[in-house]
């Protein structure tokens, strides 16, 4: 069986990854679903938020955890 392609769900301001849990369950039969906590939010609340840190977090998260180190757009 082939590995599922990865999709990454990214939330906006004043949200946390848990906000995507229901939507993730709708996709998880077909995709490897990933939802990172961005700096300044959820489990990463202690880290200050900048757009650069958010981009770095997403990049590292995809490279280290996504199927084949990439996600579909």
C-alpha positions in Angstrom: 0.0 0.0 0.0 1.4 3.4 -1.0 2.0 6.0 1.7 -0.6 8.8 1.8 0.3 12.2 0.6 0.6 14.8 3.3 -1.5 17.9 3.8 -0.7 20.5 6.4 -3.6 22.5 8.0 -2.4 25.9 9.1 -4.7 28.2 11.2 -4.8 31.9 11.5 -4.6 34.3 14.5 -6.1 33.4 17.8 -6.4 29.7 17.1 -4.6 26.5 18.0 -4.1 23.2 16.2 -7.0 21.6 18.1 -9.3 23.9 16.1 -8.6 21.8 13.0 -9.3 18.4 14.7 -12.7 17.8 13.2 -11.6 18.8 9.7 -8.5 16.6 10.0 -10.7 13.6 10.7 -12.6 14.3 7.5 -9.3 14.0 5.5 -7.4 11.4 7.3 -8.8 8.4 5.3 -7.1 9.9 2.2 -4.2 11.9 3.5 -1.5 12.1 6.1 -2.8 15.2 8.0 -0.5 17.4 9.9 -1.4 20.4 12.1 1.6 22.2 13.7 1.2 24.5 16.6 2.8 27.8 15.4 5.1 29.9 17.6 3.0 31.8 20.2 0.1 29.4 20.0 -1.0 26.1 21.7 1.9 23.9 22.8 4.3 26.5 21.4 2.7 29.4 23.3 6.0 30.2 25.2 7.8 30.9 21.9 7.3 34.5 20.6 5.5 34.7 17.2 7.1 36.1 14.1 6.3 35.3 10.5 9.8 34.0 10.1 9.5 31.7 13.0 6.1 30.5 11.8 7.6 29.8 8.3 10.6 28.0 9.8 8.3 25.9 12.0 6.2 24.8 9.1 9.3 24.0 6.9 11.0 21.9 9.6 7.7 20.2 10.5 7.1 19.2 6.9 10.7 18.0 6.3 10.8 16.0 9.5 7.3 14.5 9.6 5.6 14.6 6.2 5.5 11.6 3.9 8.7 11.9 1.8 9.5 15.2 3.5 7.0 17.2 1.5 3.4 18.2 1.5 1.0 18.9 -1.3 -0.3 22.4 -2.0 
